[in-house]
C-alpha cells in the first residue's frame, strides 16, 4: 500500500495532467479571421470535435475523483495502472487535432480503440480499489460485476458499433462518441450509491442479494441507492433518517417481499454506525474492511 500522503500527491499529479490535456486541446482550436465564412464553419466544426474529447477526458476525471474519494490508501500496483491511463489519455489531444482538420475513418477508429483501452484500464483500477475494501474478494467481485458489469458491456458494444459506423460515416460516428461519457456521467453516481449500499450490508445480506434474480437485483439496488441518497441528504437529522429507512423498508417489502426485520439485520452495522454518528461520534460511511496490498 502507498501512504495517504503519496496518494494525495498522485491525485494532484493526475489532476494536473488532465488539466494540461484539456488545455492543449483548446489551444489547438483554429484562430483565424472570421471575415471568411469558411473560417467560421471550420471553427465551430473544430469546437464540436473538441467537445467530444473534452467530455471524454472530463468524465474520466470525475470518475477518478469519485473513486479515489472512497479510500485513504491504494495498492502500489494502482500507481502503474494510473500511469498507463494517463499515457493513453495523453494521446487524445493528438487525435483531436488530427480530426479537427478532416475526420477520416481510420482516425475515428483509432480514437475508438484508445477510448476502449481507457475504459478497460479504468475499470481495472476501479475494481481493484473496490475489492481492497472487502474481506471476501470473490463475493465482492460478484457484487461489483452485478452493478457495473451491464454498463461496462453496453459501453463496449457502443464503442464497437461506433467504430464500425466510422468505416462508412466517420463524421457522424465521431460525434456519437460523446454519448458514452454523457451516459456515464449520469449513471456513475447511481452506481456508486448502489455499491456503497451493498457494501454496508452484513455478509448474510450480501449473499442473499447475490442469490436474487437479475430483475430482483436491479430493483433492490435502485431501492438501496434511493435510501443512501436520502440518508446522506438527512445530514444527521434523525427524523429524516428514520423516514428514509421506513420508506426503504416499505418499498422492499412491497416490491421484493423482503421482511423489514430481515432488512434490518442486513443493515444492522450501517444503522448502528449512523446512530452513533448522530449522537456525536465521528462517522465514516462504510463497514470496517481488511486492506491488502
C-alpha positions in Angstrom: 0.0 0.0 0.0 1.1 3.6 -0.6 0.7 6.2 2.1 -2.1 8.7 2.3 0.3 11.5 1.5 1.6 9.7 -1.6 -2.0 9.0 -2.7 -2.7 12.7 -2.3 0.3 13.6 -4.5 -0.8 11.1 -7.1 -4.3 12.7 -7.1 -2.7 16.1 -7.7 -0.4 14.7 -10.4 -3.4 13.1 -12.3 -5.5 16.3 -11.9 -2.6 18.4 -13.3 -2.0 16.1 -16.3 -5.7 16.0 -17.2 -5.9 19.8 -16.9 -2.9 20.1 -19.3 -4.5 17.7 -21.7 -7.7 19.8 -21.9 -5.6 23.0 -22.2 -3.6 21.6 -25.1 -6.8 20.6 -26.9 -8.4 24.0 -26.6 -5.2 25.7 -27.8 -5.4 23.6 -30.9 -8.7 25.3 -32.0 -8.2 27.3 -35.2 -7.8 31.0 -34.5 -8.3 32.5 -38.0 -10.1 35.7 -39.0 -13.8 35.3 -39.3 -14.0 37.6 -42.3 -14.3 34.5 -44.4 -17.4 32.4 -43.7 -15.4 29.2 -44.3 -13.2 30.0 -41.2 -16.3 30.4 -39.0 -17.6 27.0 -40.2 -14.2 25.4 -39.6 -14.0 26.9 -36.1 -17.4 25.5 -35.0 -16.6 22.1 -36.5 -13.4 22.1 -34.5 -15.3 23.1 -31.4 -17.6 20.1 -32.0 -14.6 17.8 -32.2 -13.1 19.4 -29.1 -16.4 19.0 -27.2 -16.3 15.2 -27.7 -12.8 14.9 -26.4 -13.5 17.3 -23.5 -16.4 15.2 -22.3 -14.3 12.1 -22.7 -11.4 13.4 -20.5 -13.7 15.3 -18.0 -15.7 12.2 -17.4 -12.6 10.1 -16.6 -11.5 12.9 -14.2 -15.0 12.8 -12.5 -15.0 9.0 -12.2 -11.4 9.1 -10.9 -12.2 11.7 -8.3 -15.4 9.9 -7.2 -13.5 6.6 -6.9 -10.4 7.9 -5.0 -12.6 9.8 -2.5 -13.7 6.5 -1.1 -10.3 5.4 0.2 -7.3 6.8 2.0 -4.7 4.3 0.7 -4.4 2.3 -2.5 -2.2 -0.7 -3.6 1.1 0.1 -5.3 0.1 -1.6 -8.5 -2.6 1.0 -8.9 0.1 3.6 -9.5 1.3 1.7 -12.6 -2.2 1.4 -13.9 -2.7 5.2 -13.3 0.4 5.9 -15.4 -0.9 3.7 -18.2 -4.2 5.5 -18.0 -2.6 8.9 -18.2 -0.4 7.8 -21.1 -3.5 6.7 -23.1 -5.3 10.0 -22.3 -2.3 12.0 -23.4 -2.8 10.7 -26.9 -6.3 12.3 -27.1 -5.0 15.8 -28.0 -3.1 14.5 -31.0 -6.1 12.5 -32.3 -8.4 15.5 -31.6 -6.0 17.8 -33.6 -5.9 15.2 -36.4 -9.7 15.1 -36.7 -10.2 18.9 -36.4 -8.8 19.2 -39.9 -10.5 16.3 -41.6 -12.4 13.5 -39.9 -11.4 10.2 -41.6 -12.4 6.7 -40.9 -9.0 5.5 -39.7 -8.6 8.3 -37.2 -12.1 7.7 -35.8 -11.4 4.0 -35.4 -8.1 4.7 -33.7 -9.9 7.1 -31.4 -12.4 4.4 -30.5 -9.5 2.0 -29.8 -8.0 4.5 -27.4 -11.4 5.0 -25.8 -11.8 1.3 -25.4 -8.4 0.9 -23.8 -9.0 3.8 -21.4 -12.3 2.2 -20.2 -10.6 -1.2 -19.7 -7.7 0.3 -17.7 -10.0 2.5 -15.6 -12.3 -0.5 -14.8 -9.2 -2.5 -13.7 -8.3 0.4 -11.4 -11.9 0.7 -10.1 -12.3 -3.0 -9.5 -9.0 -3.2 -7.6 -9.9 -0.3 -5.3 -13.4 -1.7 -4.6 -12.1 -5.2 -3.9 -9.4 -4.0 -1.5 -12.2 -2.8 0.9 -13.8 -6.3 1.1 -13.0 -9.3 3.3 -14.4 -11.7 0.7 -12.8 -10.9 -2.6 -14.8 -13.4 -4.6 -18.1 -12.2 -3.2 -17.2 -8.5 -3.8 -16.2 -9.4 -7.4 -19.7 -10.8 -8.0 -21.3 -7.7 -6.4 -19.1 -5.4 -8.5 -20.0 -7.3 -11.7 -23.7 -7.2 -10.9 -23.6 -3.4 -10.5 -21.1 -2.3 -13.2 -21.0 -5.3 -15.5 -24.0 -4.4 -17.5 -23.0 -0.8 -18.1 -19.4 -1.8 -18.9 -20.7 -4.3 -21.5 -23.0 -1.7 -23.0 -20.1 0.8 -23.3 -18.0 -1.8 -25.1 -20.9 -2.6 -27.5 -21.4 1.1 -28.2 -17.7 1.7 -29.0 -17.6 -1.3 -31.3 -20.8 -0.2 -33.1 -19.4 3.4 -33.5 -16.1 2.1 -34.8 -18.0 0.0 -37.4 -20.1 3.0 -38.3 -16.9 5.1 -38.8 -16.0 3.0 -41.8 -19.0 4.4 -43.6 -19.8 7.7 -41.9 -16.8 8.9 -39.9 -18.1 12.3 -39.0 -21.4 11.0 -37.6 -19.5 8.2 -35.8 -17.1 10.6 -34.1 -19.9 12.8 -32.8 -21.7 9.7 -31.4 -18.7 9.1 -29.1 -20.0 11.9 -26.9 -22.9 9.8 -25.9 -20.6 7.5 -23.9 -19.2 10.0 -21.4 -22.6 11.8 -21.1 -24.3 8.4 -20.3 -21.5 7.5 -17.8 -21.8 10.9 -16.1 -25.5 10.3 -15.4 -25.1 6.7 -14.2 -21.9 6.8 -12.2 -23.5 8.5 -9.1 -26.3 5.9 -9.1 -23.9 3.0 -9.5 -21.6 4.4 -6.7 -24.6 4.8 -4.3 -25.8 1.3 -5.1 -22.3 -0.1 -4.5 -22.0 1.8 -1.2 -25.3 0.5 0.0 -24.5 -3.1 -0.8 -21.1 -2.7 0.9 -23.0 -1.6 4.1 -24.8 -4.9 4.3 -23.9 -7.8 6.5 -22.4 -10.8 4.9 -25.6 -12.8 5.0 -27.4 -9.9 3.3 -24.9 -9.7 0.5 -25.2 -13.4 0.0 -29.0 -13.2 -0.2 -28.6 -10.3 -2.7 -26.4 -12.5 -4.9 -29.0 -15.2 -4.8 -31.7 -12.9 -6.2 -32.6 -13.0 -9.9 -31.3 -10.3 -12.2 -34.5 -8.3 -12.1 -34.7 -8.5 -8.3 -31.1 -7.3 -8.0 -31.9 -4.3 -10.2 -35.0 -3.4 -8.1 -33.1 -3.9 -4.9 -30.1 -1.8 -6.0 -32.5 1.0 -7.0 -34.1 1.0 -3.6 -30.8 0.9 -1.9 -29.5 3.8 -4.0 -32.5 5.9 -3.1 -32.1 5.1 0.6 -28.4 6.0 0.6 -29.2 9.3 -1.2 -31.9 10.2 1.3 -29.7 9.2 4.2 -26.9 11.5 3.0 -29.4 14.3 2.4 -30.6 13.9 6.0 -27.2 15.3 7.3 -27.7 13.9 10.8 -31.4 14.8 11.0 -32.8 11.8 13.0 -36.4 12.3 11.8 -35.4 12.4 8.1 -33.1 9.4 8.5 -35.9 7.4 10.2 -38.3 8.4 7.4 -35.8 7.3 4.7 -35.4 3.9 6.4 -39.2 3.4 6.7 -39.7 4.2 3.1 -36.9 1.8 2.1 -38.3 -1.0 4.3 -41.9 -0.5 2.9 -40.7 -0.4 -0.7 -38.5 -3.5 -0.2 -41.4 -5.4 1.3 -43.9 -4.3 -1.3 -41.7 -4.9 -4.4 -39.5 -7.7 -3.3 -41.3 -9.3 -0.3 -38.3 -8.7 2.0 -39.4 -8.7 5.6 -38.5 -5.4 7.4 -36.9 -7.4 10.2 -34.7 -9.2 7.7 -33.8 -5.9 6.1 -32.9 -4.5 9.5 -30.5 -7.5 10.1 -28.9 -6.9 6.7 -28.1 -3.2 7.5 -27.6 -3.6 11.3 -24.0 -2.3 11.2 -24.8 0.6 9.0 -27.7 1.7 11.2 -25.6 1.4 14.3 -22.7 3.4 12.8 -25.2 6.1 11.6 -26.9 6.3 15.0 -23.5 6.6 16.7 -22.6 9.5 14.4 -25.9 11.2 15.1 -25.1 11.0 18.8 -22.0 13.0 18.3 -19.3 10.4 17.5 -17.2 10.5 14.3 -18.8 8.5 11.5 -17.5 7.4 8.1 -19.9 5.6 5.9 -18.9 2.0 5.4 -18.1 -1.0 7.5 -14.5 -1.8 8.5 -12.8 -3.7 5.9 -9.5 -5.5 5.6 -7.0 -3.9 3.4 -4.4 -5.9 1.4 -1.6 -4.9 -0.8 
